[in-house]
Amino acid sequence: MARMGMRLLAAAGVSAMVLAAPAALAAESLTVFAAASLKNALDNVNTACEADVGEKATISYAASSALAKQIEEGAPADVFISADLAWMKYLSDKKLTKPDTEVRLLGNRIVLVAPADSAAATEIAPNFDLAKLVGDGKLAMANVDSVPAGKYGKAALEKLGVWGSVEGKVAQAENVRAALALVSTGEAPVGIVYQTDAAADKKVKIVGTFPEDSHPPIIYPVAQTAESKDAETPAFLKCLQSDKARGLFEEQGFTVLVPPASN
């Protein structure tokens, strides 16, 4: 357990470092704060959009909750991409985003994962025996009170009637990628992450996919921040919704919610 604690602390340290990085660059670079689960896809989109935008964005990845709080505290971000509607609304209600730029960009699924060499198998349905899969180990999840992936996961387990059987065995991580790492390294026998996270790590396998009606819809909204200073921000937002970006998001397993660009 000490090892797992060190892993969680390390993940928190990485998030803090990532969040701190843009401050020095904000004056000269388009800065994007994005949910941790977007990393693989958004890195690719950022590279593909560089020519259209005129610059490559500096992107900070962390839990949507942490990023929203950073923006509230004055962190210099031009764009915020949340893994749920709640944290976007949190900033919007405080007039920290430009509402007319907000777009519901992507959708996702949550899945149960295990290490790739695990024999774990189950069918996710009401009252399924998740406690048996967890055994004497821990269920890796992002923080269930504030991080979208954790909130979606807890909602699903409650709806399926199994939260009570595992509540005391949950290892809560700083963000969904940190939860994924606990499973990927074998420190947790199972975990709940996004489908796209599982696809990005060959050291895990999907044991089951949660029914979409077991939790609120997973929606990633994007918006320009109220304090955005970079002149290229509108071009970046436009490229996020382009067919070029669509293909890259879909390659990573996201559902693109904006309609295809008309020819």
C-alpha positions in Angstrom: 0.0 0.0 0.0 2.9 2.3 0.6 4.0 1.8 -3.0 0.5 2.7 -4.2 0.5 5.8 -2.0 3.8 6.9 -3.6 2.3 6.4 -7.0 -0.7 8.6 -6.1 1.7 11.3 -4.7 3.8 11.1 -7.8 0.8 11.5 -10.1 -0.2 14.6 -8.1 3.3 16.0 -8.4 3.2 15.5 -12.2 -0.1 17.3 -12.4 1.2 20.2 -10.4 4.3 20.5 -12.7 2.2 20.4 -15.8 -0.2 23.1 -14.5 2.7 25.3 -13.5 4.4 25.2 -16.9 2.2 27.5 -19.0 2.5 30.5 -16.8 5.9 31.6 -18.2 4.8 30.9 -21.7 1.3 32.4 -21.6 2.4 35.8 -23.1 3.8 34.1 -26.2 1.9 30.9 -26.7 -1.7 29.7 -27.1 -2.4 27.9 -23.9 -4.9 25.1 -23.6 -6.1 23.4 -20.3 -7.5 20.0 -21.2 -8.8 16.9 -19.4 -6.1 14.3 -18.9 -8.0 11.7 -20.9 -7.5 13.8 -24.0 -3.8 13.7 -24.1 -3.1 11.2 -26.9 -5.8 12.5 -29.2 -5.3 16.2 -28.5 -1.5 16.0 -28.9 -2.1 14.7 -32.4 -4.7 17.3 -33.2 -2.5 20.0 -31.9 0.3 19.0 -34.3 -2.1 18.6 -37.2 -3.7 22.0 -36.6 -0.4 24.0 -36.2 -0.3 25.1 -39.8 -3.9 26.2 -39.8 -3.7 28.0 -36.5 -0.3 29.6 -37.0 1.3 28.3 -33.8 1.4 25.1 -31.8 -0.5 25.3 -28.5 1.0 24.7 -25.1 -1.3 22.1 -23.5 -1.7 21.3 -19.8 -3.4 18.0 -18.9 -4.9 17.3 -15.6 -8.3 16.5 -14.0 -11.0 18.9 -15.2 -11.7 19.9 -11.6 -8.1 20.9 -11.0 -7.9 22.8 -14.3 -11.1 24.7 -13.6 -9.9 25.7 -10.2 -6.6 26.9 -11.7 -8.5 29.1 -14.2 -10.6 30.5 -11.3 -7.4 31.4 -9.5 -6.1 33.3 -12.5 -4.0 30.8 -14.4 -3.4 32.0 -18.0 -5.4 29.7 -20.2 -7.0 30.6 -23.6 -9.0 27.4 -24.0 -10.6 25.0 -21.5 -11.7 21.5 -22.5 -13.5 19.6 -19.7 -14.5 16.0 -19.5 -17.9 16.9 -18.2 -20.5 19.7 -18.5 -20.4 20.5 -14.7 -16.9 22.0 -14.6 -17.5 24.0 -17.7 -20.7 25.4 -16.1 -18.7 26.1 -12.9 -16.5 28.5 -14.9 -19.3 29.8 -17.1 -21.4 30.7 -14.0 -18.4 32.7 -12.7 -18.2 34.5 -16.1 -14.7 33.0 -16.7 -15.6 31.6 -20.2 -17.0 33.2 -23.4 -20.4 31.4 -23.6 -20.8 32.0 -27.3 -17.7 29.9 -28.0 -18.8 26.9 -25.9 -19.3 23.7 -28.0 -20.1 20.1 -27.0 -17.2 18.5 -28.8 -16.7 14.9 -27.8 -18.3 11.8 -26.2 -16.7 8.8 -24.5 -17.5 5.6 -22.6 -16.3 4.3 -19.2 -14.9 0.8 -19.0 -13.6 -1.7 -16.4 -9.9 -2.5 -17.1 -7.4 -5.1 -15.7 -3.7 -5.7 -16.4 -3.3 -7.2 -19.9 -2.1 -10.6 -18.5 -5.0 -10.8 -16.0 -7.6 -13.6 -16.2 -10.3 -11.3 -14.9 -13.6 -11.6 -16.8 -17.1 -10.3 -16.1 -20.3 -9.1 -17.6 -21.2 -5.6 -16.3 -24.8 -5.8 -15.3 -26.9 -5.0 -12.2 -25.4 -6.5 -9.1 -22.4 -8.0 -10.9 -19.7 -9.3 -8.6 -17.1 -6.5 -8.8 -16.0 -7.2 -5.2 -14.8 -10.6 -6.3 -12.7 -9.1 -9.1 -11.2 -6.6 -6.6 -10.4 -9.3 -4.1 -7.9 -8.2 -1.5 -6.7 -5.4 -3.8 -8.0 -2.0 -4.7 -10.4 -0.6 -7.3 -8.5 2.2 -9.1 -10.7 5.2 -9.9 -10.2 8.9 -10.4 -11.4 11.0 -7.4 -15.1 10.2 -7.1 -16.1 13.5 -5.7 -14.6 15.9 -8.2 -13.0 14.3 -11.2 -15.4 13.5 -14.0 -14.2 10.0 -14.7 -14.5 9.2 -11.0 -18.0 10.8 -10.8 -19.2 8.8 -13.8 -17.8 5.6 -12.4 -19.4 6.1 -9.0 -22.7 6.9 -10.6 -22.6 3.7 -12.7 -21.7 1.5 -9.7 -24.5 3.1 -7.6 -27.0 2.5 -10.5 -25.9 -1.1 -10.9 -26.2 -1.7 -7.1 -22.5 -2.6 -6.4 -21.0 0.6 -5.0 -21.6 -0.5 -1.4 -19.6 -3.7 -2.0 -16.4 -1.9 -3.1 -16.7 1.6 -1.6 -14.1 0.7 1.1 -11.6 -0.7 -1.5 -11.4 2.3 -3.9 -8.0 3.8 -4.5 -8.8 7.4 -5.6 -6.3 9.0 -8.0 -5.6 12.6 -9.0 -6.9 12.1 -12.5 -8.0 9.3 -14.8 -4.6 8.7 -16.3 -3.2 8.2 -12.8 -6.0 5.6 -12.1 -5.0 3.9 -15.4 -1.4 3.8 -14.3 -2.3 1.9 -11.1 -3.8 -0.9 -13.2 -1.2 -0.7 -15.9 1.6 -1.3 -13.4 -0.3 -4.0 -11.6 -0.8 -2.1 -8.4 -4.5 -2.5 -8.7 -6.3 -5.6 -10.1 -9.0 -3.5 -11.8 -10.0 0.1 -12.4 -12.5 2.3 -14.0 -11.3 4.6 -16.8 -12.5 5.9 -20.1 -12.5 3.6 -23.1 -10.0 5.9 -24.8 -7.6 5.6 -21.9 -7.7 1.8 -22.2 -7.0 2.0 -25.9 -4.0 4.2 -25.2 -2.3 1.7 -22.9 -1.3 -1.8 -24.2 -0.6 -2.9 -20.6 -4.3 -3.1 -19.8 -7.3 -4.8 -21.3 -11.0 -4.0 -21.2 -12.9 -6.4 -19.0 -16.3 -4.8 -19.6 -18.0 -1.6 -20.8 -20.5 0.1 -18.6 -24.0 0.6 -20.0 -24.5 4.1 -21.2 -27.8 4.4 -19.2 -25.9 3.7 -15.9 -24.4 7.1 -15.7 -24.9 10.7 -17.0 -23.9 11.2 -20.7 -20.1 11.7 -21.0 -19.6 14.9 -22.8 -16.5 17.0 -23.4 -17.3 20.7 -23.9 -14.7 23.3 -25.1 -14.8 27.0 -24.7 -12.5 30.1 -24.9 -11.8 31.6 -21.5 -12.9 35.1 -20.7 -9.3 36.2 -20.2 -7.9 34.7 -23.4 -5.2 36.9 -24.9 -4.0 34.9 -27.8 -5.3 36.1 -31.2 -5.1 32.6 -32.7 -7.6 31.1 -30.2 -10.6 31.3 -32.6 -8.6 29.5 -35.2 -7.7 26.7 -32.7 -11.3 26.3 -31.7 -12.3 26.1 -35.4 -9.6 23.4 -36.1 -10.8 21.3 -33.1 -14.2 21.0 -35.0 -12.7 20.3 -38.4 -12.8 17.1 -40.3 -9.0 16.8 -39.8 -9.4 16.8 -36.1 -12.5 14.5 -36.3 -10.4 11.7 -37.8 -7.8 12.0 -35.1 -10.3 12.0 -32.3 -12.1 9.0 -33.7 -8.8 7.1 -34.1 -8.5 7.3 -30.3 -12.0 6.1 -29.7 -13.8 9.4 -29.1 -17.3 10.1 -30.5 -17.3 13.5 -32.2 -20.5 15.4 -31.4 -20.1 18.3 -33.7 -21.5 17.7 -37.3 -18.9 17.1 -40.1 -17.8 20.3 -41.9 -19.8 20.9 -45.1 -17.9 20.7 -48.3 
